Amino acid sequence: MDFLQIIIPATEDIKEMLIAELDFLGFDSFQETEEGIEAYVQDDIFQEEELKEVLSKYQDTPFYTVSKLEKKNWNEEWEKNFDPVRIDDQVLIRASFHHPDKNFPYEILINPKMAFGTGHHETTSLMIKAQLGLDHQGKTILDAGAGTGVLGIFAGMLGAKEITATDIDEWAFSNMIENAEINNIYNMKCLQGTMAELNLTKYKYDIILANINKNVLLDEIKLYALALNKSGYLLLSGFYTEDIEDIKSEAINRGLKFETSLQKNNWACLMFQHS
Ligand SMILES: C[S@@+](CC[C@H](N)C(=O)[O-])C[C@H]1O[C@@H](n2cnc3c(N)ncnc32)[C@H](O)[C@@H]1O
């Protein structure tokens, strides 16, 4: 599979909105730079017209450059740009080429390749923060939209009995397998597909983690509610604070009880419990 790198000049105030819109078009990952954003997308799903349509909302004349990316170069890019992430003096997320730090009780090794979930994104750290407050010991976990597998791997470190991690993306699927292995998490089953495609509502989970995006969540909350054990917890992220009410009302309509919310830089994470 080949990837394209799209470089888009953008001012600070539009970067987040652009990323959200391109994420919706199926772009895989993003890097914010001083000049704008670098966006990465599989070349077989890239639709130039769709990109132009999005950009025309923000620029008088859509301006961007497209270049083909070698897989090899991409990995080197990560190695140059990926700094360790620290969450609450509790969790260190680092790549295997960084030095370990024994001051952190939990250390997650992530070699992200093309998959999302290095902990640099607000939503990943919000989910990890929320997980720190939940008892995972002996629990069954579903990590839907697992990306690099970071949340499922962390669930394993917190003592989960069994983890199922899913993603629709082929790169994410192979990356999460690799990351589970380097973290010595052997009870994480990795699958490729959506909740519906994999028929996951026939199973029950004690905790469901889903950091995806507003539209997918609104579509899938009913499935998470069906797959949640009584008194089980659902953690959701991947949406902005202004979308909290929409997500909340869908979850409450599906019989879930709102517990808490966390927010960082306009991103939100909500916790619900099955009543
Ligand atoms: C925002 S990333 C989150 C990755 C990781 N869980 C984290 O917290 O850092 C969302 C991931 O969901 C995947 N995804 C999008 N729609 C999905 C769906 N319907 N089912 C499963 N995965 C999906 C994307 O490929 C992407 O890897």
The ligand as a MOL file (V3000), in Angstrom:
LIG
                    3D

  0  0  0     0  0            999 V3000
M  V30 BEGIN CTAB
M  V30 COUNTS 27 29 0 0 0
M  V30 BEGIN ATOM
M  V30 1 C -8.6740 8.7000 16.4750 0
M  V30 2 S -7.9440 7.1530 16.0450 0 CHG=1
M  V30 3 C -7.7160 6.4690 17.6860 0
M  V30 4 C -6.5900 5.4600 17.8330 0
M  V30 5 C -6.3330 4.9920 19.2600 0
M  V30 6 N -7.4520 4.2400 19.7770 0
M  V30 7 C -6.0240 6.1360 20.2040 0
M  V30 8 O -6.8040 6.3500 21.1290 0
M  V30 9 O -5.0170 6.8090 20.0190 0 CHG=-1
M  V30 10 C -9.3310 6.3420 15.3850 0
M  V30 11 C -9.0810 5.0130 14.7150 0
M  V30 12 O -10.3520 4.4580 14.3970 0
M  V30 13 C -10.2870 3.7830 13.1600 0
M  V30 14 N -11.6850 3.7040 12.6890 0
M  V30 15 C -12.4210 4.6250 12.0140 0
M  V30 16 N -13.6920 4.1820 11.8570 0
M  V30 17 C -13.7660 2.9700 12.4710 0
M  V30 18 C -14.8190 2.0130 12.6870 0
M  V30 19 N -16.0590 2.2120 12.2460 0
M  V30 20 N -14.5180 0.8700 13.3450 0
M  V30 21 C -13.2610 0.6320 13.8020 0
M  V30 22 N -12.2370 1.4910 13.6220 0
M  V30 23 C -12.4810 2.6520 12.9890 0
M  V30 24 C -9.3190 4.6010 12.3330 0
M  V30 25 O -8.7400 3.8070 11.3210 0
M  V30 26 C -8.3120 5.0600 13.4020 0
M  V30 27 O -7.2140 4.1830 13.4810 0
M  V30 END ATOM
M  V30 BEGIN BOND
M  V30 1 1 1 2
M  V30 2 1 2 3
M  V30 3 1 2 10
M  V30 4 1 3 4
M  V30 5 1 4 5
M  V30 6 1 5 6
M  V30 7 1 5 7
M  V30 8 2 7 8
M  V30 9 1 7 9
M  V30 10 1 10 11
M  V30 11 1 11 12
M  V30 12 1 11 26
M  V30 13 1 12 13
M  V30 14 1 13 14
M  V30 15 1 13 24
M  V30 16 1 14 15
M  V30 17 1 14 23
M  V30 18 2 15 16
M  V30 19 1 16 17
M  V30 20 1 17 18
M  V30 21 2 17 23
M  V30 22 1 18 19
M  V30 23 2 18 20
M  V30 24 1 20 21
M  V30 25 2 21 22
M  V30 26 1 22 23
M  V30 27 1 24 25
M  V30 28 1 24 26
M  V30 29 1 26 27
M  V30 END BOND
M  V30 END CTAB
M  END
